[in-house]
């Protein structure tokens, strides 16, 4: 029976991060319309969404960068002095997600303000997320940096152990990359401002965003 071969190895984890100025901003908003009947609430919500979409188109937002979701109509109730609940009206709600890209000719703050003004007091602003329209070139740079980081660690360990770093035996990329952090615009606005017409647009500062990669590499030790 032959002697079982054994290969000495070391495994290191490398991380790489690339910073970039976002060229894509995703905004979520909703429309909440109240009325005395289901049909009236539904129709009012439809009118408000149509007005918002029209304003967004005028600001240079393409239809492909807008999507509605979550249409619902529910009853609203109040309690009488006798403790009974009575229907006081109906609330129609729908959501709208918007992607604001560079090159539309309109500042993101002005686009959001136009949407809020068009929808009136029925509009509720949700979150704002910064991102990059085409992250692949940046992700490639982050992967290169992650591999270099893993190799530098492996070379350090090999030198300390008095051995030579050999061939790569395995490479595994960690796909659990953190998502861009959402910026809640409502955190910096009082409740009445969220429902008011946007006569003064709230500035949208893009700042920087990070794209990261993490890789696990196993190396032979010679």
C-alpha positions, 0 to 999 in steps of 0.5 A, a space after each residue: 500500500 502506497 504512502 498517502 501524499 500530503 500537501 502543506 497549505 495555508 488559507 487566507 482571506 483577503 478584502 478589497 474595497 473601492 470607493 466611488 461617487 454614486 451615479 444612481 440614486 433610488 428613491 421610494 415614495 408612496 401615495 395615500 389617498 383617503 375618500 368616503 368610498 372605495 372607488 373615490 379613494 382608488 380613483 384619487 390615488 390613481 390621479 395622484 400617481 399619474 401626476 407624479 409619473 408625469 412630473 418625473 417624465 418631465 424631469 427626464 426620468 425614463 419609464 424603465 426607471 419607474 415601477 409601481 407596487 403594492 396597490 391596496 384599499 382598506 377601510 378606516 374605522 373610528 370608535 363611537 362613544 358606545 365603544 362600537 367601530 364604524 367605517 369612517 372612510 377608505 384609504 388607497 395606498 400604492 408605492 413607487 420606486 424611482 431610479 435617478 441617473 446622471 445625465 437627465 439634466 435635472 438635479 435629483 433634489 429637483 426631481 424629488 421636489 417635482 414629484 412631491 409637488 405633483 402628488 400633493 399632500 397624498 405623497 409620502 417620501 420613503 428611503 433614498 439609496 445611493 449606488 452605481 449604475 454599472 458596478 462591474 468595473 469597480 467590483 473587478 478592481 475590488 476583487 483584484 485588491 482582495 486577492 492581493 490582500 490574501 496573497 500578502 497575508 499568505 506570503 507573510 505567514 510562509 516567510 514566518 514559517 520558513 517555507 515558500 509560497 506555492 501554487 494556488 489550490 483553491 479560490 472562493 469568493 464570498 458573495 455575501 457583499 454588504 448592500 448599499 446603506 439606505 439613507 432615510 430622507 424622513 429622518 431629517 424632515 418633520 412629519 408635516 414636511 413629508 406631506 407638504 409641497 416641496 417649495 424648497 427642495 431638500 439637497 441630495 448630496 451623493 457623497 461616496 459609496 463603497 464596493 467591496 469584495 472578499 476572497 478566500 484563497 488556499 495556497 500550497 506551501 513548498 
